[in-house]
Amino acid sequence: MGQNRSVAVVGAGQTGVSAAVGFLNAGFDVTLFSDRDRVTLRNRGPATGTAVTFAEAQAAERELGLDDYVGRAPRVTGQSTRMFTGAGTERQDVLDFDVDYDGFQAVGVDTRLKVDERIGEFLVGGGRFVVTVVDADVLDDIASAHDLTLVATGRAGLSELFAVDRSRTVYDRPQRRLLMLTVTGLGHGTDVFAHRGLAGGEHNTFAIDTEQGELWWGPYLHKDAGPSWSFLGFAKPGSDWERRFGTAHDVASAHRVVTEVHRDYVEWDLPEIASTTLIPGDPHAWLRGSVTPTVRHAVGVTASGHPVLALGDTAISYDPIGAQGAQGGLIQAAQLVAAARGHAGPFDQNWLHDRFEHFWTTRGAAAVLVTRLFLGDPDFVQYGQLFFPAAAASPRFGAALFGLLSDPKPLLGIGSRAAARHYVAEKAGESADTLLARVPAANFRYSSYRRQESARTSVA
Ligand SMILES: Cc1cc2nc3c(=O)[nH]c(=O)nc-3n(C[C@H](O)[C@H](O)[C@H](O)COP(=O)(O)OP(=O)(O)OC[C@H]3O[C@@H](n4cnc5c(N)ncnc54)[C@H](O)[C@@H]3O)c2cc1C
């Protein structure tokens, strides 16, 4: 069906390149426009985010004819979570649980590696890669010359073409200050983070300080160093962590800030963190910033009246705490390729509008909800106060809670505390009251990790 129909994709981030390869594999004639050349995309800037994917997004990658990296990236089979309040002698341990995901693995892959490999596949498959900065005038020309034009330029580039949808946008400012860092020197064996659970270095870790924010570590595939670890810090506005994150100005100072925050707040994990080292040759292995979660009207019209569709972060940007941005872009791309393949008519405004509405109802709206749940949004705090203790009491419910990062749709059906309790009971196989009556008391074990013990790196 794709033969002789042309597609332009603007922006060669993870979403744009994935869509471009997917359209090419579906038989379309595809041109990918990028403001940066391939070497610059790979080596002269940071990854856009950690971009962990779970089952649904990995399935979308496979549908597009892409590698999902399961088996290449260090495997991640679950999540360890510790919640506490206060620091030092004032600290109170609130919750401590470690759950396995239900039948899938997560993978964290350097977006620069994915982009570079997918551009390679795109070129081998006969796609055209054009390096140019696309402004509104150039976009108008591109849209007039192609049957379908997609804009995947991230949160900044060209996004003004797509007005903010106030009815779907909840926040008017960032909810967290972010610090991202990729490091090496720590393996992925069971001796790493062994004090948090039997799976050790095969589980992501969360340290949730109810006042300061969240610290997350996850196994990662770095573009050059290979198996490594990614850190994400989420600092609440006005917190000490926010002030500290603000002092990071390069990869070395970011590493120092991360180590000191663990020394002062999360000392039970410190031996692992103190073992980490910088990745030689990658001064861009860090990122500092913030995201105002925003949903846009995804269909725009160029100066001469050509409709274009926003993809990925250009359409919806999320706070990364719910790991929805990269995943949503891949799912949106896969839905679009599948629909275009079976569509014989023009890719007009109505068709584009229907595609985005389909994505919104099947993924986007729920992805916004799961992000709000993990942010502790006041509208969701009553669910969070139920879900996190329930996860500590029931591994089955814990798996369901973190399964929402893969498929957040169940949240669409939870509009009251009664519905939330019903969801807990359904997933746990026992009533919420029974569960909540046996939430184990948290008492954090400390790491006794010694660096030389960890020679192993497990890859699926
Ligand atoms: C700290 C952090 C952690 C994250 N963790 C996760 C996670 O665990 N899981 C998850 O799913 N998501 C995560 N995300 C979100 C995820 O990283 C992004 O949603 C995703 O990478 C966005 O990809 P994109 O291709 O849509 O946009 P981008 O990666 O921003 O790509 C846009 C591309 O367009 C190019 N461009 C811009 N303007 C122009 C122009 N005018 N002309 C031509 N080209 C242009 C840019 O140079 C860039 O190459 C995280 C984000 C952050 C910040």
The ligand as an SDF file (V2000), in Angstrom:
LIG
                    3D

 53 58  0  0  0  0  0  0  0  0999 V2000
   15.9390   12.9960   32.2180 C   0  0  0  0  0  0  0  0  0  0  0  0
   14.9800   12.2780   31.3110 C   0  0  0  0  0  0  0  0  0  0  0  0
   14.7250   10.9120   31.4770 C   0  0  0  0  0  0  0  0  0  0  0  0
   13.8080   10.2520   30.6450 C   0  0  0  0  0  0  0  0  0  0  0  0
   13.5360    8.9340   30.8640 N   0  0  0  0  0  0  0  0  0  0  0  0
   12.6110    8.3030   30.0870 C   0  0  0  0  0  0  0  0  0  0  0  0
   12.3000    6.9170   30.2760 C   0  0  0  0  0  0  0  0  0  0  0  0
   12.8660    6.2420   31.1340 O   0  0  0  0  0  0  0  0  0  0  0  0
   11.3820    6.3440   29.4410 N   0  0  0  0  0  0  0  0  0  0  0  0
   10.7440    7.0460   28.4590 C   0  0  0  0  0  0  0  0  0  0  0  0
    9.9150    6.4870   27.7560 O   0  0  0  0  0  0  0  0  0  0  0  0
   11.0250    8.3580   28.2690 N   0  0  0  0  0  0  0  0  0  0  0  0
   11.9400    8.9860   29.0420 C   0  0  0  0  0  0  0  0  0  0  0  0
   12.2300   10.2980   28.8170 N   0  0  0  0  0  0  0  0  0  0  0  0
   11.6140   10.9800   27.6830 C   0  0  0  0  0  0  0  0  0  0  0  0
   12.3500   10.6230   26.3910 C   0  0  0  0  0  0  0  0  0  0  0  0
   13.7360   10.7570   26.5370 O   0  0  0  0  0  0  0  0  0  0  0  0
   11.8220   11.5250   25.2870 C   0  0  0  0  0  0  0  0  0  0  0  0
   10.4200   11.4800   25.2980 O   0  0  0  0  0  0  0  0  0  0  0  0
   12.2780   11.0560   23.9100 C   0  0  0  0  0  0  0  0  0  0  0  0
   13.6540   10.8320   23.8430 O   0  0  0  0  0  0  0  0  0  0  0  0
   11.8600   12.1290   22.9120 C   0  0  0  0  0  0  0  0  0  0  0  0
   12.2410   11.7350   21.6170 O   0  0  0  0  0  0  0  0  0  0  0  0
   11.8150   12.6240   20.3820 P   0  0  0  0  0  0  0  0  0  0  0  0
   12.4450   11.9680   19.2110 O   0  0  0  0  0  0  0  0  0  0  0  0
   10.3400   12.8140   20.3760 O   0  0  0  0  0  0  0  0  0  0  0  0
   12.4600   14.0460   20.6290 O   0  0  0  0  0  0  0  0  0  0  0  0
   14.0170   14.4580   20.6470 P   0  0  0  0  0  0  0  0  0  0  0  0
   14.8400   13.3590   21.1930 O   0  0  0  0  0  0  0  0  0  0  0  0
   14.0770   15.7770   21.3220 O   0  0  0  0  0  0  0  0  0  0  0  0
   14.4140   14.5860   19.1220 O   0  0  0  0  0  0  0  0  0  0  0  0
   14.1010   15.7110   18.3570 C   0  0  0  0  0  0  0  0  0  0  0  0
   15.1040   15.8260   17.2320 C   0  0  0  0  0  0  0  0  0  0  0  0
   14.6850   16.8650   16.3370 O   0  0  0  0  0  0  0  0  0  0  0  0
   15.7870   17.6900   16.0250 C   0  0  0  0  0  0  0  0  0  0  0  0
   15.2920   19.0170   15.6900 N   0  0  0  0  0  0  0  0  0  0  0  0
   14.8280   19.9700   16.5350 C   0  0  0  0  0  0  0  0  0  0  0  0
   14.4470   21.0570   15.8550 N   0  0  0  0  0  0  0  0  0  0  0  0
   14.6640   20.7950   14.5490 C   0  0  0  0  0  0  0  0  0  0  0  0
   14.4530   21.5400   13.3680 C   0  0  0  0  0  0  0  0  0  0  0  0
   13.9380   22.7730   13.4120 N   0  0  0  0  0  0  0  0  0  0  0  0
   14.7840   20.9880   12.1760 N   0  0  0  0  0  0  0  0  0  0  0  0
   15.2980   19.7160   12.1120 C   0  0  0  0  0  0  0  0  0  0  0  0
   15.5140   18.9670   13.2240 N   0  0  0  0  0  0  0  0  0  0  0  0
   15.1950   19.4950   14.4260 C   0  0  0  0  0  0  0  0  0  0  0  0
   16.6430   17.6620   17.2940 C   0  0  0  0  0  0  0  0  0  0  0  0
   17.9780   18.0180   17.0460 O   0  0  0  0  0  0  0  0  0  0  0  0
   16.4990   16.2100   17.7070 C   0  0  0  0  0  0  0  0  0  0  0  0
   17.4690   15.4070   17.0640 O   0  0  0  0  0  0  0  0  0  0  0  0
   13.1460   10.9730   29.6380 C   0  0  0  0  0  0  0  0  0  0  0  0
   13.4050   12.3340   29.4540 C   0  0  0  0  0  0  0  0  0  0  0  0
   14.3180   12.9810   30.2830 C   0  0  0  0  0  0  0  0  0  0  0  0
   14.5710   14.4500   30.0770 C   0  0  0  0  0  0  0  0  0  0  0  0
  1  2  1  0
  2  3  1  0
  2 52  2  0
  3  4  2  0
  4  5  1  0
  4 50  1  0
  5  6  2  0
  6  7  1  0
  6 13  1  0
  7  8  2  0
  7  9  1  0
  9 10  1  0
 10 11  2  0
 10 12  1  0
 12 13  2  0
 13 14  1  0
 14 15  1  0
 14 50  1  0
 15 16  1  0
 16 17  1  0
 16 18  1  0
 18 19  1  0
 18 20  1  0
 20 21  1  0
 20 22  1  0
 22 23  1  0
 23 24  1  0
 24 25  2  0
 24 26  1  0
 24 27  1  0
 27 28  1  0
 28 29  2  0
 28 30  1  0
 28 31  1  0
 31 32  1  0
 32 33  1  0
 33 34  1  0
 33 48  1  0
 34 35  1  0
 35 36  1  0
 35 46  1  0
 36 37  1  0
 36 45  1  0
 37 38  2  0
 38 39  1  0
 39 40  1  0
 39 45  2  0
 40 41  1  0
 40 42  2  0
 42 43  1  0
 43 44  2  0
 44 45  1  0
 46 47  1  0
 46 48  1  0
 48 49  1  0
 50 51  2  0
 51 52  1  0
 52 53  1  0
M  END
$$$$
